[in-house]
Amino acid sequence: MFRTLGGGYSVINGTNPEHPHSTYELCSEGRRLYADALRAGRVLRADTESAPCLVDLGLLHLDPDDDDWMRPVPPSVALAQRLNPIEREITEHRRQSIALADLFEPFMDISAQETSPGHSITVLEGLDRINAALDLATAQCHTEVLTIQPSSHRRPEKRLMEGLERDKPLIDRGVRIRTLYQHTARYSPDRIAYADQFADGKVEYRTIDELVERLIICDETVAFLPVREDRQVALELRHPGLVQYLVRVFEFIWNRAVPLSAGAPYEPASGGISEIQHSIAKLLVEGHVDEAIARRLGMNVRTCRAHIAKLASALGSGSRAQLGYLIAQSGLLEQETQSATDGAGP
């Protein structure tokens, strides 16, 4: 969508010309070496020369007893080291944001009184204008923010910073936040670490198998929706009827979602078919290709295909065409419909 709800600042990406990727990322070799180091307690220094990102991110340090070896920094410690300067930057910029909000606040009531029905839907073009509207809405928010955040595999470190920019000032003001993720968020260490920072009564996270698009609602008075897939255009909705309808849609999904702290929905149920595989089966029968299924369920295509392979194995399918037939014959979709009817919230 847009930068979620954050301020006008961004992550500065440094790159090494000989190892070209963001300093907030790990290459595949770096991931492998760090995992090996965590398992074995150390890794050869010579082996790490192919992945300087490990040192850039502070994930390895020299073994004090032997210069030929590197020892791993625990991931929880490394994450805290990266978050602390980000939070300091957010605090500084937030002070500037509050000063600007105070400057314009006397004029807001005048603007609201003169708003006509024709201004209840505003098209916001460009990230700067979208973010300015979001900053204003959150600066004026006093009660509750509702958000739907489908998973994104693009620049996860940027999403983490945006979340900090969005949520921390709101929580400090006592604003309640309820956020819906897809079930795949349960398997994202960054997302779990982020949620753990705000684990109190004012912040709630739930997950569900499938979400369509992002949605942000502030105090049940203004809502933001993306218009284009590149998230360069959004709608700002202030029509009471439209906003209340979106609130009801959110509550409908919320009542059927699972708290993030609950057990993992991907665990196999009776018959060896997990909840996520039920969802995949439904989308397969509807004719969706692997890429579309992965996008709708918030996972990468490789993970999606692994679930499809497990589903095929459980049903004894030897081909994609046979799998669709066996899904229909097995009654899986009828079981899912009955389960949803029995377990639906009030």
C-alpha positions in Angstrom: 0.0 0.0 0.0 1.6 3.2 1.2 4.3 3.4 3.9 1.6 2.0 6.3 1.2 4.9 8.7 4.7 6.2 9.2 6.3 9.6 9.0 8.3 11.1 6.2 11.6 9.3 6.8 13.0 6.2 5.3 15.7 3.5 5.8 19.0 4.5 4.3 20.2 1.5 2.3 24.0 1.1 2.2 25.5 -1.3 -0.3 28.9 -2.8 -0.8 30.0 -2.5 -4.4 31.5 -6.0 -4.3 28.5 -7.4 -2.5 25.5 -5.4 -3.9 22.5 -5.6 -1.7 20.9 -3.6 1.1 22.8 -3.6 4.4 19.4 -4.5 5.9 19.3 -7.8 4.0 21.1 -11.1 4.1 22.2 -12.9 0.9 21.5 -16.7 0.6 25.1 -17.5 1.5 24.9 -15.2 4.5 21.8 -16.9 5.7 23.4 -20.3 5.4 26.6 -19.3 7.2 24.7 -17.6 10.1 22.5 -20.6 10.6 25.6 -22.9 10.6 27.3 -20.6 13.1 24.3 -20.6 15.4 24.2 -24.4 15.3 27.9 -25.1 15.7 28.8 -22.1 17.9 31.3 -20.7 15.4 32.3 -20.6 11.7 35.6 -20.3 9.9 36.5 -16.7 9.2 37.7 -17.5 5.7 34.3 -18.9 4.9 32.6 -15.6 5.8 34.5 -13.6 3.2 31.9 -14.4 0.6 29.2 -12.8 2.8 30.4 -9.5 4.3 26.7 -8.7 5.1 27.2 -10.9 8.2 29.6 -8.4 9.7 27.7 -5.4 8.4 24.6 -6.5 10.3 26.7 -7.4 13.4 25.8 -11.1 13.3 29.3 -12.4 13.7 32.4 -11.3 15.7 35.9 -12.5 15.9 36.6 -15.4 18.3 38.7 -13.9 21.1 40.6 -17.2 21.4 41.3 -17.9 17.7 41.4 -15.3 14.9 40.7 -18.0 12.3 37.1 -18.3 13.6 34.0 -16.1 14.0 31.4 -16.5 16.6 27.7 -15.7 16.1 25.8 -12.9 17.9 22.4 -14.2 19.2 19.6 -13.1 16.9 17.7 -11.4 19.7 20.7 -9.3 20.6 21.4 -8.4 17.0 17.8 -7.4 16.4 17.9 -5.1 19.5 21.1 -3.5 18.3 19.4 -2.7 14.9 16.2 -1.5 16.5 17.6 0.9 19.1 18.9 3.6 16.6 15.7 3.3 14.6 13.6 4.0 17.6 15.8 7.0 18.5 15.3 8.4 15.0 11.6 7.8 15.2 11.4 9.7 18.5 13.2 12.7 17.1 11.1 12.8 13.9 7.9 12.3 15.9 8.6 15.4 17.9 8.7 17.3 14.7 5.5 15.7 13.6 3.7 16.7 16.8 4.9 20.3 16.4 3.5 20.4 12.8 0.2 18.9 14.0 -0.1 21.5 16.7 0.6 24.2 14.1 -2.3 23.1 11.9 -4.7 21.9 14.5 -6.5 25.3 14.9 -7.5 25.1 11.2 -8.8 21.6 11.2 -12.2 22.3 12.7 -12.7 25.0 10.1 -11.8 22.6 7.4 -14.1 19.9 8.8 -17.1 22.3 9.1 -16.7 23.3 5.4 -16.3 19.8 4.1 -19.0 19.0 1.6 -20.3 15.5 0.5 -18.1 15.9 -2.6 -15.0 15.9 -0.4 -15.9 12.7 1.5 -13.8 10.6 -1.0 -10.3 12.0 -1.8 -8.0 10.4 -4.3 -4.4 10.6 -3.0 -1.7 10.3 -5.7 2.0 9.8 -4.9 3.6 8.5 -1.7 4.3 12.0 -0.3 0.6 13.0 -0.4 -0.5 9.6 0.9 1.9 9.7 3.8 1.0 13.3 4.6 -2.7 12.3 4.9 -1.9 9.2 7.0 0.3 11.3 9.3 -2.5 13.8 9.8 -5.1 11.1 10.5 -2.9 9.3 13.1 -2.0 12.6 14.7 -5.7 13.3 15.2 -6.5 9.7 16.3 -7.5 9.4 20.0 -9.4 6.1 20.4 -8.7 3.2 18.1 -6.9 2.2 14.9 -8.0 -0.9 12.9 -5.6 -2.2 10.3 -5.5 -5.1 7.8 -1.9 -5.9 6.8 -1.5 -8.7 4.2 2.0 -10.2 4.1 4.6 -8.6 1.9 7.9 -10.1 0.8 9.3 -6.8 -0.4 11.8 -5.0 1.8 10.8 -6.5 5.2 13.2 -4.2 7.1 11.3 -1.2 5.6 8.0 -2.6 6.8 9.4 -3.1 10.3 10.5 0.6 10.5 7.1 1.7 9.2 5.3 -0.3 11.9 7.4 1.3 14.6 6.7 4.7 13.2 3.0 4.0 13.1 2.3 2.2 16.3 4.7 3.5 19.0 3.4 7.1 19.1 -0.2 5.8 19.1 0.4 3.4 22.0 2.2 6.2 23.9 -1.0 8.2 23.6 -3.2 5.3 24.8 -4.7 4.5 21.4 -6.0 1.0 21.0 -4.7 -0.9 17.9 -6.1 -4.0 16.4 -4.2 -5.6 13.5 -5.1 -8.5 11.2 -2.3 -10.5 9.5 -2.3 -13.7 7.5 -1.4 -16.9 9.2 2.1 -16.7 7.5 2.9 -13.9 10.0 3.3 -16.5 12.7 6.4 -17.8 11.0 8.1 -14.4 10.6 10.7 -13.8 13.4 10.7 -10.1 12.6 6.9 -9.9 12.9 6.8 -11.9 16.1 9.6 -9.8 17.7 7.8 -6.6 16.7 4.5 -7.8 18.2 6.2 -8.8 21.4 7.3 -5.2 21.9 3.6 -4.1 22.2 2.1 -7.1 24.0 -0.3 -5.3 26.3 -4.0 -4.8 26.5 -4.1 -1.9 24.1 -2.6 -3.8 21.2 -4.1 -7.0 19.7 -3.0 -9.1 16.8 -4.9 -11.8 15.0 -4.3 -13.9 11.9 -6.5 -15.5 9.3 -5.7 -17.6 6.2 -6.6 -15.1 3.5 -6.7 -11.3 3.3 -7.3 -9.3 0.1 -5.8 -5.9 0.5 -4.6 -3.3 3.1 -7.0 -1.2 5.1 -6.5 1.4 7.8 -9.3 3.0 9.8 -8.8 5.7 12.4 -11.4 6.4 15.1 -14.2 5.1 12.8 -14.1 8.4 11.0 -11.5 8.1 8.2 -10.3 5.0 6.2 -7.5 4.5 3.7 -7.6 2.0 0.9 -5.0 1.3 -1.9 -6.2 1.8 -5.5 -3.4 0.5 -7.6 -1.1 -2.5 -7.1 2.0 -0.3 -7.1 0.4 1.5 -4.1 1.1 4.9 -5.6 -2.6 5.9 -5.4 -4.9 5.5 -2.4 -8.4 6.6 -1.4 -9.1 8.6 1.7 -12.7 7.9 2.8 -14.5 10.2 5.2 -18.1 9.4 4.3 -19.7 8.0 7.5 -21.6 5.3 5.7 -18.6 4.0 3.8 -16.4 4.1 6.9 -18.9 2.3 9.0 -19.3 -0.4 6.3 -15.6 -1.0 6.3 -15.6 -1.2 10.1 -18.2 -3.9 9.9 -16.1 -5.8 7.3 -13.1 -5.6 9.7 -15.2 -6.8 12.7 -16.5 -9.7 10.5 -13.0 -10.9 9.7 -11.7 -10.2 13.2 -14.3 -12.4 14.8 -13.2 -15.3 12.6 -9.4 -14.7 13.1 -7.1 -16.4 15.6 -5.1 -14.5 18.2 -1.4 -14.4 17.3 -0.6 -16.0 20.6 -2.8 -19.1 19.9 -1.5 -22.3 18.5 -0.2 -22.6 15.0 -3.1 -23.0 12.4 -0.7 -24.8 10.0 -0.6 -27.9 12.2 -2.2 -30.9 10.6 -5.8 -31.6 11.6 -7.5 -34.9 11.6 -6.7 -36.7 8.3 -3.3 -35.1 8.0 -4.7 -31.9 6.2 -3.8 -28.6 7.9 -5.9 -25.5 7.9 -3.7 -23.8 5.3 -3.9 -26.8 3.0 -7.7 -26.6 3.3 -7.5 -23.0 2.1 -5.1 -24.0 -0.8 -7.5 -26.8 -1.8 -10.4 -24.3 -2.0 -8.3 -21.9 -4.3 -7.1 -24.8 -6.4 -10.6 -25.9 -7.1 -11.5 -22.3 -8.0 -8.8 -22.5 -10.7 -6.1 -20.2 -9.3 -2.5 -20.8 -10.3 0.3 -21.2 -7.7 1.4 -17.6 -7.9 -2.1 -16.3 -7.3 -2.7 -18.7 -4.4 0.7 -17.7 -2.8 -0.2 -14.0 -3.1 -3.6 -14.4 -1.6 -2.4 -16.4 1.4 0.7 -14.3 2.0 3.4 -16.9 1.4 6.1 -17.3 -1.3 5.4 -19.6 -4.3 7.9 -22.2 -3.1 6.1 -22.6 0.2 2.8 -22.7 -1.5 4.0 -25.5 -3.8 5.4 -27.5 -0.9 1.9 -27.4 0.7 0.3 -28.5 -2.6 2.7 -31.4 -2.7 1.8 -32.4 0.8 -1.9 -32.1 0.0 -1.4 -34.3 -3.1 0.5 -36.9 -1.1 -2.2 -37.0 1.6 -4.9 -37.5 -1.1 -2.8 -39.9 -3.2 -2.8 -37.7 -6.3 -0.4 -38.2 -9.1 -1.2 -35.1 -11.1 -2.6 -31.6 -10.8 -5.8 -32.5 -12.7 -6.3 -35.6 -10.5 -5.7 -33.5 -7.4 -8.6 -31.2 -8.2 -10.8 -34.3 -8.7 -9.7 -35.9 -5.4 -10.3 -32.7 -3.5 -13.8 -32.6 -4.7 -14.3 -36.3 -4.0 -12.8 -36.2 -0.5 -15.3 -33.8 0.9 -12.6 -31.5 2.2 -14.4 -28.3 1.1 -17.7 -29.4 2.7 -15.8 -30.1 5.9 -14.3 -26.6 5.8 -17.7 -25.0 5.2 -19.3 -26.9 8.1 -16.3 -26.0 10.4 -16.6 -22.3 9.6 -20.4 -22.4 10.2 -19.9 -24.2 13.6 -17.0 -22.0 14.8 -18.2 -18.6 13.6 -18.2 -15.8 16.1 -21.3 -13.9 17.2 
